[in-house]
C-alpha cells in the first residue's frame, strides 16, 4: 500500500451486535417494523433478550460508523474511532477488538451500559435493528479530541449522531473543527427514521458542511420527496460535491461536481445477510478516495465490497477475507 494513503477519523455509536434469524411473521407479532432501526429502552431490550434467549445468536462489534472504520482499517487505511462505551465487559471487549483491528482508539468510557443492537434477520435477508444506545447517548463535547480531527484527511459520521442533544452538539463542534482544518467531511445518513426526525437539519448540514453524502433510495426519497433515485441524487448533488444514492439490487448513482455516474451492482442477487451493507459500501468508496482513485473506481470498490459483505453473516470481514480483498484491490488498481 502506498505510504501516502489518506487517514480517516470516525465518530459514531459503538454497539455490541446480537444477531439472530427470525421468521417475518414472528417479527410482525413483536410489533417491529421490518428493515428499520428502532431505538429501544432498557426494558424493551431485556424483553427482546428474553425472547431470543433460546435462539441461536452471534455477537460482534457493530455500529454504522464503526463498521465503516473497522473495514477501512482491515484494508490498511489509517483510522481513528471515537464514541462512548460503558465500564462493563461489553465495553472492554469492544475496545479490545478496536485496537486489535489496528484502529486508533479514542472511545471514552462512562458508567452507563455499553450500547447494543439486537438484529433480526428475516427470510429475505433483510435486517431489522433494535438498538439500545446506552453509553452512546452521553457522548459529548468534552469527548472531542480537536487535534485528531484537524490532523485527519477525512471526518466521517452518520445520522445516528443526531439521536441525543449531547451527541448532536458534539458532532457540530467536530464539524466546525474539520471544516476549519480543511478535513474532508463525509456524512452517511444511515437510517430512514433519522431522516424523518431530522429532515430539515440534515438538509442544512449537507449544504453547510458535507463534501460527500451517502444515502439509500428510501432516505433520499424522504429528504427530497421524490421516488426516483436518479432525481434524488441529482438534487443532492446540488448541495454537496459528491452525492451518492444507493439503489439496492439496481446499483447506485453518484453525482460528482453535478456529473452523474451509474455504478452497477456487484455480488449475488440473493444475499445471505444485508447487515451493514451500506456501511461497507461507504468504506469501499472512502478506500478509493484515500488511495487517490477516481469517482467511478471508488464507486466500483464500494459496490464490490457491499457485494462481498452480503454473502456472509455479519458486517465485518474476517482478517483472512480482508487480506484477500486488499491484495485484489492493490493488484487491480496498482496501489
N, C-alpha and C positions, 0 to 999 in steps of 0.2 A: 504494500500500500504506500502511496506517495506520502512524503513527510509533510506536505502542505495541505493535507486533508483538514477541512474546517471543523470546528468544535460546536457542540450543541448543548445548551442549558435548558433543562425542562423542569417545570413546576407543575405538580399535579397531586392527585389523591392516591397514595399507596393503599392498596386493598388486597387482602387475602381472598383469592377466588376459591369458592367452594362450588364445584361443578358436578352436575348430575343430569341424567336424562329423565324425561317425563313425557307422558302422552299428552297431546294437546287438550284432549277433553278433560284431563285431570287439572291442567293448568287453568282452564276456564272455571272449573269448580272452585278453585282457590281465589277466583276473582282477580286474576292477574292478566293484564293486557300484554299479549304476546309481542315480542320484538322490541320492547321498550326498556328503559332503565327506570325503575321505581325506587324512590327514596323511602326507606322504611325506618321506623324507630326500633329501639332495643326490644320492645315487647313483640313486635312483628318478627324481628329476627329470631327470637327464641321460639316463636310459634313455628316458623318455617324450618328451623333446625330440628325441631322435634318431629315434624312431618317427614323429613328426609333421613332421619336417624337410622332407618332400616334399609336405606337405599345405598347403592354403590356411589361413592363420591371421590373426586380428585381435588387436591389442593395445589394452588400455585400462586406466585406473586402476580398481582394484577393492578388494574387501574389504567385508564386510557393513555395518559401521558407516560406513565412508567412503561407500559408495553412498547411504546414507540422508542423510548430512550434505551431500554434494555436490548431491543433488537438492533438499534444503531451500534451500541457497544459491542454486541456479538459479531458485528461485521467490521469492527476495527475503527469505528469513529470515536473520537474523544468526547465523552459525555459527562454531564453532571445532573443529578436528580435532587430536587428539593420537594419537600412535603412534610407531613407530620404523622407519626405513629405513636402508639401507647407504650407504657413501660410494662409490657406483658410479653408472653412467649411469642405471639404472632409478630409483634414489633421487632423483637430480637431476630427472629428468623428472616423477616423481611430485609432488615438492614444487612444481615449476613449474606443473603442472596445478591443484594445490590452490589456490594463490594466484590463478591465472587464473580460478577459479570464485568469487573474492572470499570465500574461506574464510580465517579467521584461522588461521595455521599454527603449531601447537605440536608438530609432528612432530620428534622428535630423531633424531640420526644416530649410527651406530656403525660398527665395522669389518666387521661381518658383511654378507653379500649381502642385498640387498633381497628381501623375500618375493615369491613368485609363485604363481599358481594356473593350472594347465593345465586348461581347462574343455572337456570333451567334450559336444557336443550331439547327441543321437540323433534318430531319425526322428520320435518323438513329441514333440519339442521339450523333453524333459527334459534338465536339465543335471547333469553329474557333475563334481565338482571334485577336483583332485589338488593339494593345497596344500603348498608348501614354505614354512614360516614364516620362515626366515632371520632377519633382524634383529628381527622381531616378538617372537621368543622372549625377547629381552633388555630389553623394556620393563619398567621397574622403578620403585620408589618415588621415586627421585631425578629421574625424568622428570615427576613431577606438578607442576603449577602450581596450587597451592591457591586462589589468589585468583581465577583464571579460572573454576574450578569453582564457587566460592562466589558469584561475580557472575552466573553463568548462571541462566536460568529453568528449564532442563531439562538433566539429565545423562543421556546416552544411551549404552548399551553393550550388548554381546552376549555370548552364552555362549562365544564363541571366546576371550574374555579369561581363560578358565579353563584354557587349554591348557598353560601352564607355571607353575611356582610363583611366579616373579617377577612375571608378569602378574597372577596371582590376588591376590598380596599388594598390588600397586599398586592394583588396582581396588577392593579392600576399603578401603584408605586413602582413595581418592577417594570411595567411597560414604559413609564416615563424615563427610567434609568436606561433601558435598552434603546429607546428612541434617541436619547441624547448622545449615547455612545456610538450610534450607528450600527447597532446589532440588528440583524435581520429578524423581524418578528413574524412567527408562523403560528396560526390560530386554527385549531381543529374544533369545529362547532360541536361535534361528537354525540349530540343527543337531541331528539325531536322535542322532548319536553323542556329541555333547557332553552330551546328556541321559543317555545310557547311562553315561557316565563319572562324571557329577556329580549324579545324580538327587537325593540327599538334600541336598547342598549347595544345589542350585537351589531346592528347597522352602523351606529355611531363608532363603535370600536373598530369595525372593519375599515371604515373610511378614514379614521383618525390615526390608527396605529399599524394595522396589519399590512405586511408585504405579501404573504402567502396565506390563503384561506382554504381549508378543506371542508367540504360539506357533502352529505349524501343527498340523493334526489328528494327525499322527504323533508330534510332540514331546509334545503334550498327552496322547496315549494312553499313552506311556511313563511320564510323570510321575504320572498319576492311574490307571493300569491300567484304562482304560475305553475302549471303541471308539466311544462316542457323543460327537461333538464338543460337542454342546449340554451334556451332563452334565459334560464336562471343563471347559467354560467356566464352568459353574455352580460347580464345585468350586474352580477357580482364583479365581473372584470372591469367594470367602470369605476369601482370603488377601491380596487387594490391592484397591485402589479400582476399578481398571479392568483387566479381563482380556479378552484378545482371542484367539480361536481361529479361524484361517483354514482354510477347508474347500475349497480349490481352486475347481473349477467350480461348487460349490454355494454360494459366497459365504462369509460369516464371521459369527461370533457375537461380540457384545461385551457383557460384563457390567459395568455401571457402578453402583456402590452397590447391587449384587445385583439390579439390574433387567437382564434380558437383551434385547438388541436384535439382530434378524436383519437383516444387511446383505446385500442381493443382489449378485451378481457383476456387474461391468461389463466390457465388452470382448468379444472374439471367443471362440467355443467352441473353436476350433483355434488355439493360439498359434504364433507363429514361434519364440520362444525364451523360456523361463521364467527365464532367468538374472536373479537379483536381484529377482524379483517381490515376494518378501516384504520385502526391504529398502525397496523403493519404496512398498509398502503402508504400512510404518512411517513413511516420510517424509510420505505423504499425511495420515495420522492426526495426526502431530505438526504439520503445517502448519495443520490445522484448530484444534488446541489453541493454537498460537502466535498465531492470529488470533481467539481467544476465541469460537470456534464450539462448538456443542453436540456431543454424542456421535454422534448419527445423522448430522449434517452432516459431521463429521470422518471417520466411517466411510464415507460416500459418497465423499469425496475420496480416501480410502485405496484403496477399491475401483476408483475411476476411474483413478487413477494406475497401479495394478497392471495394469489392463486395457489401458492405453496402452503400458506398457513391454514387455508380452509380444507386441506387434505389430511389434517391431523386434529386431535383434540387439544384444546388449549391455545393460548395466544402468544406463546413463545416457542422458538425453535430450540431443539437440543443443541448442545455445543457441537456435536458431530455434524448435524444438519447445517448449522450456521457456517461452519468451516467450508463445507461443500459449496454452499451458496456464495460465500465470499470468494472462493477460488474461481468459481464460474464467472462471477462479475468482473473480477480482476483480469481474467483472460479475455473476456468478451469486449471489455472497454479499455484494455491496455492500461490498467491503473497501476 
